[in-house]
C-alpha cells in the first residue's frame, strides 16, 4: 500500500507548477515578484522503466532519478516528497534538506525488508530573492546543475558522483552517511539555471547540451529543441530536463 501511495505521489510531483491568477490589479500594486519561470519534462526511455520525477514551484526546482529496476520511480518519488515537505525555500540549510530526503529513502528500504536498496539521486535549487538574490543548490548523484549568466555560456555548478558511468558513490538511501554537494551563486535578472538527469546527458552529450541550453529563447522553446534531439537519440533511460529563468517583472 505504501508503494502504491508513493507512485501516485510521483505522478503528482511531475506536474506541479505555479499558476498565476488573472484579474484586475489595483493601481500601484506590483504585478510580479522575483521568481523562477521554468519548463521541465521527462523524456521516457526506451526501456520503459520509469525512474525520474521532478517538481517545479515558484522558488523551488528539484529532480530525482531512482537507480535500479522496478523500485526506481518509488525512490525518486520518496526523495522529492521529502524535499517538498522540508520546505527548503524557508530554511537556510540545504544540507539538512538532503539528509531528510536520505533518511526517507533509507527508511523505506529498511521497512520493506527488500534485499535491494532504494537509491535515488537528487538535485535541488532554491531561489533566495532578498536584497542580494542568490540561488542555493544541493546535489547528490550523477545528474547536473548548470548556471548560465545572461549573455554567457552555461557553467557547471556540480560534479558527478560516479566515474565512467560506474556505480553511484553518493546517493540517497545508501547505507553510508550522506555528504551532499551544496553551494550558492549570485543571480541577476535573465540568468538561467538548468537541472538535467544523467539520462539526458548520456543521450545528447554534455557539449551538445550546453550548446542547446545557450539558446536564448524561453525555457519552453529551449526544452522543445532538446526534446527534438532526444527523439532522434532515443535514450534508453528516462531523461529529465528543467530549465528555469530568473525574472523580476
C-alpha positions in Angstrom: 0.0 0.0 0.0 2.8 2.4 0.9 4.4 1.9 -2.6 1.1 2.5 -4.3 0.6 5.8 -2.5 4.2 6.8 -3.4 3.6 6.0 -7.1 0.5 8.3 -7.0 2.6 11.0 -5.4 5.2 10.7 -8.1 2.7 11.3 -10.8 1.5 14.4 -8.9 5.1 15.7 -8.4 5.8 15.6 -12.1 3.1 18.1 -13.0 3.4 20.5 -10.0 3.9 24.1 -11.1 2.9 27.6 -10.2 0.0 29.2 -12.0 -0.9 32.9 -11.7 -4.4 34.3 -11.3 -5.8 36.7 -13.8 -7.8 39.7 -12.8 -7.7 43.5 -12.4 -4.9 44.7 -10.2 -5.4 47.8 -8.0 -3.5 50.9 -9.1 0.1 51.0 -7.7 0.2 47.3 -6.8 3.2 45.2 -8.1 2.3 42.9 -11.0 5.1 40.4 -10.4 7.9 39.4 -7.9 11.2 37.7 -8.2 10.7 34.1 -9.2 11.8 31.2 -11.3 9.9 30.8 -14.6 10.5 27.2 -15.6 9.7 24.5 -18.1 10.5 20.9 -17.5 9.8 17.4 -18.8 10.9 13.8 -18.7 11.6 12.0 -21.9 10.6 8.4 -21.3 13.4 6.0 -22.1 13.0 3.1 -24.5 13.4 0.6 -21.7 10.0 1.6 -20.3 11.1 1.6 -16.7 10.1 4.9 -15.1 12.8 6.3 -12.9 12.6 10.1 -12.8 10.5 12.6 -11.1 10.6 16.4 -10.8 8.9 19.3 -9.1 8.6 23.0 -10.1 7.4 25.7 -7.7 7.9 29.4 -7.6 11.2 29.4 -5.8 12.0 25.7 -5.8 13.0 23.3 -8.6 14.1 19.8 -7.9 14.6 16.5 -9.8 15.4 12.9 -8.7 16.5 9.8 -10.6 15.9 6.4 -9.0 18.5 3.8 -9.6 17.8 0.1 -10.1 14.9 -1.7 -11.6 11.2 -1.5 -10.7 11.5 0.4 -7.4 13.4 3.2 -9.1 10.5 5.6 -9.5 9.4 4.9 -5.9 12.9 6.0 -4.7 12.7 9.2 -6.8 9.2 10.0 -5.5 10.2 9.4 -1.9 13.2 11.8 -2.3 11.1 14.6 -3.8 8.3 14.1 -1.4 10.7 14.6 1.5 12.2 17.7 -0.2 8.8 19.4 -0.7 7.8 18.6 2.9 11.0 20.1 4.2 10.2 23.4 2.5 13.8 24.4 1.8 12.6 27.8 0.5 12.2 28.8 4.1 15.3 27.1 5.5 18.9 28.2 5.3 20.4 24.7 5.4 20.1 22.7 2.3 22.4 20.0 3.7 19.7 19.2 6.3 17.1 19.0 3.5 19.2 16.4 1.7 19.7 14.5 5.0 15.9 14.4 5.4 15.4 13.0 1.9 18.2 10.5 2.5 16.6 9.2 5.7 13.2 8.9 4.0 14.6 6.7 1.2 16.7 4.7 3.5 13.9 4.1 6.0 11.6 2.9 3.2 14.2 0.2 2.3 14.5 -1.0 5.9 10.7 -1.1 6.4 10.1 -3.0 3.2 12.6 -5.7 4.1 13.8 -5.8 0.5 17.1 -7.3 -0.4 17.7 -4.4 -2.8 18.2 -0.8 -1.5 16.0 2.0 -2.7 18.5 4.5 -4.1 18.0 7.9 -5.7 19.9 10.9 -7.0 18.8 14.4 -6.1 19.3 17.9 -7.5 17.6 20.9 -5.8 17.8 24.6 -6.5 16.2 27.3 -4.3 15.8 31.0 -5.1 16.5 33.4 -2.3 15.2 36.8 -3.6 16.3 39.3 -0.9 18.5 42.4 -1.4 21.2 40.2 -3.0 19.4 37.5 -4.9 21.1 34.1 -5.0 20.5 30.6 -6.0 21.2 27.9 -3.4 21.7 24.3 -4.6 22.1 20.8 -3.3 23.4 17.9 -5.4 23.7 14.2 -4.9 24.4 11.6 -7.7 25.2 11.8 -11.4 22.8 14.5 -12.6 24.0 18.0 -13.0 23.1 21.6 -12.3 24.2 24.4 -14.6 24.1 28.2 -14.3 24.0 30.4 -17.3 24.5 34.1 -16.7 22.6 36.3 -19.1 24.5 36.5 -22.3 27.1 33.9 -21.1 27.7 30.2 -21.5 26.4 27.5 -19.2 28.9 26.5 -16.5 28.5 23.5 -14.2 27.8 24.1 -10.5 28.2 20.4 -9.6 30.3 17.4 -10.2 29.2 13.8 -10.9 29.3 11.4 -8.0 30.2 8.5 -10.3 33.1 7.7 -12.5 33.0 6.4 -16.1 29.3 5.5 -15.8 30.1 3.3 -12.8 28.1 2.9 -9.6 26.9 5.9 -7.6 29.5 6.9 -5.0 26.9 9.2 -3.3 23.2 8.7 -3.4 20.1 9.0 -1.2 19.3 5.7 0.5 22.7 4.1 0.6 23.8 2.6 3.9 26.7 5.0 4.1 26.4 8.5 5.5 25.4 11.2 3.0 27.7 14.0 2.1 25.8 16.2 -0.4 27.4 18.9 -2.5 25.9 22.3 -1.5 26.6 25.8 -2.6 25.2 29.1 -3.8 25.6 31.5 -6.7 24.5 35.1 -7.1 21.7 35.8 -9.6 20.8 38.7 -11.9 17.6 39.1 -13.9 17.8 37.0 -17.0 20.1 34.3 -15.6 19.2 30.7 -16.3 19.6 27.6 -14.2 19.2 24.1 -15.6 18.8 20.7 -13.9 19.5 17.6 -16.1 19.4 13.9 -15.2 22.1 11.5 -16.2 19.9 10.1 -18.8 19.7 13.4 -20.7 23.5 13.9 -20.5 24.1 10.4 -21.9 21.6 10.9 -24.7 23.0 14.2 -26.1 26.4 14.5 -24.5 27.5 17.4 -22.2 28.9 19.5 -25.0 25.7 19.4 -27.1 23.6 20.0 -24.0 25.5 23.2 -23.3 25.0 24.4 -26.8 21.3 23.9 -26.7 21.0 25.5 -23.3 22.7 28.6 -24.5 19.9 29.1 -27.0 18.4 32.5 -26.0 14.8 31.5 -26.2 12.2 31.0 -23.5 12.6 27.9 -21.3 9.7 26.3 -23.1 11.2 26.8 -26.6 14.6 25.6 -25.4 13.0 22.5 -23.9 11.3 21.8 -27.3 14.6 21.8 -29.1 16.1 19.4 -26.6 13.1 17.1 -27.0 13.5 17.1 -30.7 17.1 16.0 -30.4 16.3 13.4 -27.8 13.7 11.9 -30.0 16.4 11.3 -32.6 18.8 9.9 -30.0 16.2 7.6 -28.4 17.6 7.4 -24.9 17.4 4.1 -23.1 16.8 5.6 -19.7 14.5 8.4 -18.6 15.9 11.8 -19.5 14.8 14.8 -17.4 15.5 18.4 -18.1 14.3 21.5 -16.2 15.1 25.0 -17.5 14.4 28.0 -15.2 14.9 31.7 -15.8 15.2 34.2 -13.0 12.8 37.0 -13.6 11.8 40.1 -11.6 9.0 41.6 -13.7 
